[in-house]
Amino acid sequence: MINKYSSLPAFVAPGPAFNASKLKGKKLFSIPASSSVAFVNQTDQDMGALARKIGINYIDYPNQQQESQWVQGMDQAVSQKVNAIDLLAGIPPESLNPQIAQAKAAGIPVLDTNERDKSQAVDPSVTAYTFAPFKLSGELMGAWAVKQTKGKAHVLIVTSNADISSAAVQAGITQEVHATCPSCTIQTTNVNPTSWATHLQSTVEGELAGNPNINYILPVFDSMALFITPAIQAANDTGKVFVASENGTPSVMNMIRTGNILTMDVGENLEDVAAAGLDQAMRIMAGMKPGNEVINVRVFDKSNINQAGNPVQGTKGYGNAYVTGFAKLWNEPTSIFS
């Protein structure tokens, strides 16, 4: 499994081709879950860059992951009479049902990008989802911990349950560890995104003090590793306790090369995420059926991290299949990705 997903991903067309240039002038309103999270912000910027090169008016609504801000963004989108609204990378649409109802009443479809796994229940008020491979990423994290410990993994899963996707990553880890290593142990702790900077390090330090058998920490999002690494160092557990995660945030992936705590990251190509979300939005704005979007992942460790650049770049290390694939699908030149 690790070997399979360490290779360059292939492109899978989500649906029939269309002429994206016919959408020139359409308004796509993006509400990212949090502009302060590197993965979310970079994906937002990449989607905006692609949309603008096609001629779509991409309206970004920066925020700091406050529900009141998301509500304000929805209100602003409706007042501007946009053609579609995209909830990007972590906003649960269930928290915005009144606003989504208002948007639909105004004839504005609401989309959800990279917020949940296809194995999870959907909100029927959402017009189309671009699912993320969260459960698969969790399975790969679990497989990695079992492989690296030679079947002697004592795992601490650090969840972040305010994000629905956290549950899918956790389910993938648990399923894989239990299936391949019945003698391995799993315990969990939760720290939500708004508390990462203030509580994540101390929470992990407490878990390590309470259970000295822990040898792998699997945070459900890789940005959490920025706070978990100093916890391991403070506990004098460097070389004993390791970390593997998922997302592919460039600043975090650099830690694979430069340190000896983060050993693996299941990377999502940020530009591929952006392209898949934009593809879905364009299909809906063009009156087409939703696409079956596929966001690919790749396992990065010390053996292949240099392929992602030095320092790591968000689009390097994933090959060019998605570039040629989406460009052909949209009848656009591949230069829109440069």
C-alpha positions as CSV (number, residue, x, y, z in Angstrom):
1,M,0.0,0.0,0.0
2,I,2.8,2.4,0.9
3,N,4.7,1.5,-2.3
4,K,1.6,2.1,-4.4
5,Y,0.9,5.6,-3.2
6,S,4.6,6.6,-3.2
7,S,4.4,6.7,-7.0
8,L,3.4,9.6,-9.2
9,P,-0.4,9.8,-9.3
10,A,-2.4,9.4,-12.5
11,F,-5.2,11.7,-13.7
12,V,-8.8,10.5,-13.6
13,A,-11.3,12.6,-15.6
14,P,-14.2,13.6,-13.4
15,G,-16.6,13.9,-16.3
16,P,-17.0,15.0,-19.9
17,A,-14.9,17.8,-21.3
18,F,-16.3,21.3,-21.7
19,N,-15.2,24.7,-23.0
20,A,-14.2,26.6,-19.9
21,S,-13.8,29.9,-21.8
22,K,-17.6,30.1,-22.1
23,L,-17.7,30.8,-18.3
24,K,-15.7,34.1,-18.7
25,G,-17.3,36.8,-16.6
26,K,-19.0,34.4,-14.1
27,K,-18.6,35.2,-10.4
28,L,-17.3,32.5,-8.1
29,F,-17.3,33.4,-4.4
30,S,-14.8,31.5,-2.2
31,I,-15.1,31.3,1.6
32,P,-12.0,29.4,2.9
33,A,-12.3,27.7,6.3
34,S,-9.4,29.8,7.6
35,S,-7.1,32.1,5.8
36,S,-4.5,31.6,8.6
37,V,-4.0,27.8,7.8
38,A,-1.3,27.5,5.2
39,F,-2.9,24.5,3.4
40,V,-6.3,26.3,3.1
41,N,-4.9,29.7,2.1
42,Q,-2.6,28.3,-0.6
43,T,-5.3,26.2,-2.1
44,D,-7.6,29.3,-2.1
45,Q,-4.9,31.3,-3.8
46,D,-4.2,28.6,-6.4
47,M,-7.9,28.2,-7.2
48,G,-8.2,32.0,-7.7
49,A,-5.2,32.1,-10.0
50,L,-6.6,29.4,-12.2
51,A,-10.1,30.9,-12.3
52,R,-8.8,34.4,-13.2
53,K,-6.7,33.0,-16.1
54,I,-9.8,31.4,-17.5
55,G,-11.6,34.7,-17.1
56,I,-13.8,33.9,-14.1
57,N,-14.2,36.6,-11.5
58,Y,-12.9,34.9,-8.4
59,I,-13.9,36.7,-5.2
60,D,-12.0,35.6,-2.1
61,Y,-13.4,36.2,1.5
62,P,-10.5,36.0,3.9
63,N,-11.4,35.0,7.5
64,Q,-10.0,33.5,10.7
65,Q,-12.3,30.5,11.1
66,Q,-15.1,32.3,13.0
67,E,-18.6,31.1,12.2
68,S,-19.8,34.7,12.3
69,Q,-17.4,35.5,9.6
70,W,-18.6,32.6,7.4
71,V,-22.2,34.0,7.8
72,Q,-21.0,37.4,6.8
73,G,-19.3,35.9,3.8
74,M,-22.5,34.1,2.7
75,D,-24.5,37.3,3.1
76,Q,-22.0,39.2,1.0
77,A,-22.0,36.6,-1.7
78,V,-25.8,36.7,-2.0
79,S,-25.8,40.5,-2.0
80,Q,-23.3,40.5,-4.9
81,K,-25.5,38.1,-6.9
82,V,-22.6,35.7,-7.6
83,N,-23.0,32.6,-9.8
84,A,-21.7,30.1,-7.2
85,I,-20.4,30.0,-3.7
86,D,-17.6,27.6,-2.7
87,L,-17.1,26.5,0.9
88,L,-13.4,25.7,0.8
89,A,-11.4,23.2,2.9
90,G,-13.2,22.8,6.2
91,I,-16.5,24.7,6.5
92,P,-19.3,22.3,7.5
93,P,-22.3,23.4,5.5
94,E,-24.6,22.2,8.3
95,S,-23.5,25.3,10.2
96,L,-24.7,27.6,7.5
97,N,-28.0,26.0,6.5
98,P,-30.1,29.2,6.8
99,Q,-27.6,31.1,4.7
100,I,-27.4,28.3,2.1
101,A,-31.2,28.3,1.9
102,Q,-31.1,32.1,1.2
103,A,-28.5,31.5,-1.5
104,K,-30.5,28.8,-3.2
105,A,-33.6,31.0,-3.0
106,A,-31.6,33.6,-4.9
107,G,-30.6,30.9,-7.5
108,I,-27.0,30.6,-6.2
109,P,-25.6,27.0,-5.9
110,V,-23.4,26.3,-2.9
111,L,-20.4,23.9,-3.3
112,D,-18.2,22.2,-0.8
113,T,-14.5,21.5,-1.6
114,N,-12.1,19.4,0.3
115,E,-14.1,19.4,3.5
116,R,-15.1,15.7,3.9
117,D,-14.5,12.2,2.7
118,K,-16.9,10.4,0.3
119,S,-17.5,7.9,3.0
120,Q,-19.2,10.5,5.2
121,A,-22.8,11.7,5.1
122,V,-23.5,14.7,3.0
123,D,-25.7,17.8,3.5
124,P,-28.5,17.7,0.9
125,S,-28.5,21.5,0.7
126,V,-25.1,21.4,-1.0
127,T,-25.3,21.3,-4.8
128,A,-22.0,19.4,-5.3
129,Y,-19.1,18.1,-3.3
130,T,-15.5,17.8,-4.2
131,F,-14.5,15.0,-1.8
132,A,-11.1,14.7,-0.3
133,P,-9.2,11.4,0.3
134,F,-9.2,11.7,4.1
135,K,-10.0,8.1,4.9
136,L,-7.4,6.9,2.5
137,S,-4.8,9.2,4.0
138,G,-5.6,7.9,7.4
139,E,-5.2,4.3,6.2
140,L,-1.7,5.2,4.8
141,M,-0.8,6.9,8.1
142,G,-1.8,3.8,10.0
143,A,0.0,1.5,7.6
144,W,3.2,3.6,7.9
145,A,3.2,3.5,11.7
146,V,2.8,-0.3,11.7
147,K,5.5,-0.7,9.0
148,Q,8.0,1.6,10.7
149,T,7.6,-0.1,14.1
150,K,7.6,-3.6,12.6
151,G,4.3,-4.4,14.1
152,K,4.9,-2.8,17.5
153,A,3.0,0.5,17.1
154,H,1.6,2.3,20.1
155,V,-0.2,5.1,18.4
156,L,-1.5,8.4,19.7
157,I,-4.1,9.9,17.2
158,V,-4.5,13.6,17.7
159,T,-7.9,14.5,16.3
160,S,-9.4,17.9,15.6
161,N,-13.1,17.1,15.8
162,A,-14.3,20.6,14.9
163,D,-13.5,19.6,11.4
164,I,-15.7,16.9,10.0
165,S,-12.9,15.4,8.0
166,S,-11.0,14.6,11.2
167,A,-13.4,11.7,11.8
168,A,-12.6,10.2,8.4
169,V,-8.8,10.4,8.9
170,Q,-9.2,8.8,12.3
171,A,-11.4,6.0,10.9
172,G,-8.8,5.3,8.3
173,I,-6.0,5.1,10.8
174,T,-8.0,2.9,13.2
175,Q,-9.2,0.5,10.4
176,E,-5.7,0.0,9.0
177,V,-3.9,-0.5,12.4
178,H,-6.5,-2.9,13.7
179,A,-6.6,-4.9,10.4
180,T,-2.8,-5.3,10.1
181,C,-1.6,-5.3,13.7
182,P,-4.1,-6.6,16.3
183,S,-1.4,-6.3,19.0
184,C,-0.8,-2.6,18.3
185,T,-2.5,0.0,20.5
186,I,-4.3,3.2,19.8
187,Q,-5.3,6.1,22.0
188,T,-6.7,9.4,21.0
189,T,-6.8,13.0,22.2
190,N,-8.5,16.0,20.6
191,V,-7.4,19.6,20.1
192,N,-9.5,21.8,17.8
193,P,-7.9,24.2,15.3
194,T,-8.6,27.4,17.2
195,S,-6.6,25.9,20.2
196,W,-3.6,24.5,18.3
197,A,-1.3,27.4,19.2
198,T,-2.3,27.5,22.8
199,H,-3.1,23.9,23.8
200,L,-1.7,21.4,21.3
201,Q,1.9,21.2,22.6
202,S,0.9,20.9,26.3
203,T,-1.8,18.3,25.5
204,V,0.7,16.1,23.7
205,E,3.3,16.6,26.4
206,G,0.7,15.3,28.9
207,E,-0.1,12.3,26.8
208,L,3.6,11.4,26.5
209,A,4.1,11.7,30.2
210,G,1.0,9.5,30.9
211,N,1.9,6.8,28.4
212,P,5.6,6.2,27.9
213,N,4.8,3.4,25.4
214,I,3.7,5.8,22.7
215,N,6.1,5.6,19.7
216,Y,4.0,7.1,16.9
217,I,1.9,10.3,16.9
218,L,-0.6,10.6,14.0
219,P,-2.1,14.1,13.9
220,V,-5.1,14.2,11.5
221,F,-3.7,17.4,9.8
222,D,0.0,18.0,9.2
223,S,0.0,21.6,10.4
224,M,-0.5,20.2,13.9
225,A,3.0,18.7,13.6
226,L,4.4,22.3,14.1
227,F,3.2,22.1,17.7
228,I,3.7,18.4,18.3
229,T,7.4,18.4,17.4
230,P,8.4,20.7,20.2
231,A,6.3,18.6,22.6
232,I,8.3,15.5,21.7
233,Q,11.5,17.5,22.1
234,A,10.5,18.9,25.5
235,A,9.7,15.3,26.6
236,N,13.2,14.2,25.5
237,D,11.6,11.7,23.2
238,T,13.4,12.6,20.0
239,G,14.5,9.3,18.4
240,K,11.8,7.4,20.3
241,V,8.6,9.0,19.2
242,F,7.9,9.8,15.6
243,V,5.1,11.6,13.6
244,A,3.3,10.9,10.4
245,S,0.4,13.0,9.0
246,E,-1.4,14.1,5.9
247,N,-2.1,17.2,3.8
248,G,1.2,18.0,2.2
249,T,1.7,21.5,3.5
250,P,5.0,22.6,2.1
251,S,6.4,24.2,5.3
252,V,5.6,21.0,7.2
253,M,6.9,18.6,4.6
254,N,10.3,20.4,4.8
255,M,10.6,18.9,8.3
256,I,10.9,15.4,6.7
257,R,14.2,16.5,5.2
258,T,15.6,18.6,8.0
259,G,14.5,16.7,11.1
260,N,14.1,13.3,12.6
261,I,10.6,13.5,14.0
262,L,8.2,13.9,11.1
263,T,9.0,10.8,9.0
264,M,6.1,10.8,6.5
265,D,3.4,13.0,5.1
266,V,0.5,12.0,2.8
267,G,0.6,14.9,0.4
268,E,-2.3,16.4,-1.5
269,N,-1.1,18.5,-4.4
270,L,-2.6,21.9,-3.5
271,E,-2.9,22.9,-7.1
272,D,-4.7,19.6,-7.9
273,V,-7.1,20.3,-5.0
274,A,-7.7,23.8,-6.4
275,A,-8.2,22.5,-10.0
276,A,-10.7,19.8,-8.8
277,G,-12.7,22.3,-6.9
278,L,-12.7,24.8,-9.7
279,D,-13.7,22.0,-12.2
280,Q,-16.7,21.2,-10.0
281,A,-17.6,24.9,-9.8
282,M,-17.4,25.4,-13.5
283,R,-19.5,22.3,-14.2
284,I,-22.2,23.6,-11.9
285,M,-22.1,27.2,-13.3
286,A,-22.3,25.7,-16.8
287,G,-25.4,23.8,-15.9
288,M,-23.7,20.4,-16.1
289,K,-24.0,17.5,-13.8
290,P,-21.6,17.4,-10.9
291,G,-18.3,15.7,-11.7
292,N,-16.8,12.8,-9.8
293,E,-13.8,14.7,-8.7
294,V,-10.7,12.7,-7.6
295,I,-8.0,14.4,-5.5
296,N,-4.9,12.3,-5.6
297,V,-2.3,11.8,-2.8
298,R,1.3,10.8,-2.7
299,V,3.3,9.4,0.3
300,F,6.4,11.5,0.9
301,D,9.3,10.3,3.1
302,K,13.1,10.8,3.1
303,S,13.4,8.6,0.0
304,N,11.5,10.9,-2.3
305,I,11.1,14.3,-0.5
306,N,13.7,15.9,-2.8
307,Q,11.3,15.4,-5.7
308,A,9.0,17.9,-4.0
309,G,11.7,20.6,-4.1
310,N,14.2,22.1,-1.7
311,P,12.5,23.9,-0.1
312,V,9.3,22.0,-0.8
313,Q,6.9,23.6,-3.3
314,G,3.2,22.9,-3.2
315,T,3.0,21.5,-6.7
316,K,6.3,19.7,-7.1
317,G,6.6,16.0,-6.7
318,Y,3.2,15.0,-8.1
319,G,4.0,14.9,-11.8
320,N,2.1,16.7,-14.6
321,A,-0.7,14.3,-15.3
322,Y,-3.2,16.6,-13.6
323,V,-2.0,19.6,-15.6
324,T,-2.4,18.0,-19.0
325,G,-5.6,16.3,-17.8
326,F,-7.5,19.4,-16.6
327,A,-6.2,21.6,-19.5
328,K,-7.5,19.1,-22.0
329,L,-10.7,18.7,-20.1
330,W,-11.3,22.5,-20.1
331,N,-10.0,23.2,-23.7
332,E,-7.4,25.5,-22.2
333,P,-3.6,25.6,-22.7
334,T,-1.4,24.0,-20.0
335,S,0.1,27.4,-19.5
336,I,-2.8,28.3,-17.2
337,F,-1.0,26.3,-14.5
338,S,2.2,28.2,-14.8
